[in-house]
Amino acid sequence: MAGRRMVLQLGMGTDIRGSDCTKAAVRALRDALWHNGLSIANAVGLPVDAMQVEVRIGVPRPEAVDKAAVLAVLPHGTGTVEVVEGGLEITNDAGTGTTVIANAVTIVRLDI
């Protein structure tokens, strides 16, 4: 993506009982985004949809993540999603299920 890096946001999300990497990834991205109210685009005279957002998700099983579902979380701008191996998967005591933990980072860029 072109543009100058303006913002870095970090988040963590879980699926406690369902072992769903997409659910954990979506929650991680929401965590990264929903703790911020970005006015950077407006501050430099650009519309919020001018933001270019790079999303990176770390989960134990990257192939299990629905990238479109993750991308749908972005409220403004355009984005890309890269999913890499990371996060954690913790088996319950009975060995019948896992908790999935995902980490997310967003890099917001603007053409200024």
N, C-alpha and C positions, 0 to 999 in steps of 0.2 A: 504494500500500500504506500502511496505517496503521502506527503504531509509531514508536519512537525509533531513530534510526540509531545502531548500536552498533559496527559493524565495517566496514572497507573493505579488501577484498583485491584484489590485482592479479596477473595471470598472462599468460603468453605461450605459444603453442603453434604447432607447424608441421606441415605435411605436405610433406616434402622433395621427393618425386618424384611424388606422385599428384594434385596440384592440387585436393585435396578440402577445401573450405572447412569442411564439417562436422567432419571429422577434426581439422583445425587448431583449430577452435572448442572441441571437446571437450577437446583437450589443453590449451588455454589455461585453461579452467575448472578442470580437474584441477590445473594448476600453481598457480592461485590458491588452491584449497582445501586441497591436500595438504601445504602448507608451514605449516599452522596446526593447532592443536588447540584449538578454541574451547570454553571452559568458561563463557562469559559467561551463557548461559541458566541453567545450574545455579547460578551465582554469585548470580543475582537470584531464585532459587527457582522457575524455570520449566523445563519439560521441553525438551529440545533440539528437539523437533518444533514448538515454539512459534515458532521462528525463521522470519521472513519474508525471503526472499532475492530480491533484484533482481539479475539477471544481465544485463550488457551486453557484447556481443561486437562487435568491430570487425574486419571482413574485407573484402577487395576486392570480393567478390560476395555481398552480404547475402542475396539471394534464393536462393542455393545452399545455405544452412544449414538443416538439419533441426532446428528448435527443440526438438522432443520429445526427440531424441537428446541435445541439450545439457542439457536439464532433467533427464533421467534420471541425470545425474552427481551431482546433489545427494544427499548421504547423509542429510540431516535437513531438517525443515521443509518449507515450501511455497515455491514460487518462480515467477517470471516471467522470460521471456527476451525481450530486445530486441536485434535485430541491426542494426548500422549500418555504413555504409561506412567502412572504415579498414584497418588492417593493411598488409601488403605482398604483392605477387605479383612474383616474380623469374623471368624466363625463363632457361632454361639456355643454354649457349653454342651448342648445336646448333639452338636454336629449336623444340625438339620437346616441351618440357614446362616446367612452372613449379614453383617452391616457393611455398607459401602460408604466410604468417605471420598469425596472429590474436592479438588482444589481448582480454583479459577483465577485467572488474571485477565484483566482487560487493559489494553493499551489504546487510548483515544488519541487520534491524530486529526489535525486540521491543516488545510492548505492556507498558510498565511505567509 
